[in-house]
Amino acid sequence: MGRNIYLFGIKFKFIRWLNAGIPGDGRCLFRSVILGAWLRSGKQSPTERSQKVLADELRSKVADEFIKRRADTEWFVEGDFDNYIVQMRKPHIWGGEPELLMCSHVLKTAITVYMKEKKSASLKIISEYGQEYGKENPIRVLYHGYGHYDVLRSPVEEKMIECKCRVKLVP
């Protein structure tokens, strides 16, 4: 999805991703993953209340997955493992890379994390989880770089305007 432009014989493809505006309530990672899974499957976005409930359910399953995989995960969690799990079950505690990895196992799907590049505002892949479940159509999450995650919605074509010898994108 996107539009191809040929400029000086070089093919460019422009894709615009939209973020959903997930609230920063401590559940943002889990909400983003849940909403990404829904959108990926073609379902309509769940209500705000449903998002909270589903995010908390995913959080609980992620904590259970940590316990199930304790031998593989204990070394990369901060501090005491048992305390980490107790804290992670609380809805206001932020999730990060370890939780994204466990989300991919719980949902048995790939999750790709993007970050905006400062100079160009283009998106760059910074992490990929769950590749063993397939690389096609991953859940796409945007990391804002200050502890906040958002879901990336399906690509929307950019409107292209040719301006003399340059290509200009109009949102």
FENWORA-V530443 format. One record per backbone hydrogen bond with DSSP energy under -0.5 kcal/mol. CO is the residue of the C=O (numbers start at 1). NH is the residue of the N-H. If there is no record, write none. Layout:
# FENWORA-V530443
co	nh
CO	NH
CO	NH
This chain:
# FENWORA-V530443
co	nh
3	14
5	7
5	12
7	10
10	7
12	5
13	15
14	3
15	17
16	156
18	153
23	25
27	31
28	32
29	33
30	34
31	35
32	36
33	37
34	38
35	39
36	40
37	41
38	43
39	42
47	51
48	52
49	53
50	54
51	55
52	56
53	57
54	58
55	59
56	60
57	61
58	62
59	63
60	64
61	65
62	66
63	67
64	68
65	69
67	70
69	72
69	73
70	74
73	76
73	77
74	77
80	84
81	85
82	86
83	87
84	88
85	89
87	90
90	93
96	100
97	101
98	102
99	103
100	104
101	105
102	106
103	107
104	108
104	109
110	139
111	129
112	141
113	126
113	127
114	143
115	124
117	121
122	117
124	115
127	113
129	111
130	133
131	134
135	138
139	112
139	141
140	152
141	114
141	143
142	144
142	150
148	144
150	142
151	20
151	153
156	16
159	170
161	163
161	168
162	164
163	166
166	163
168	161
170	159
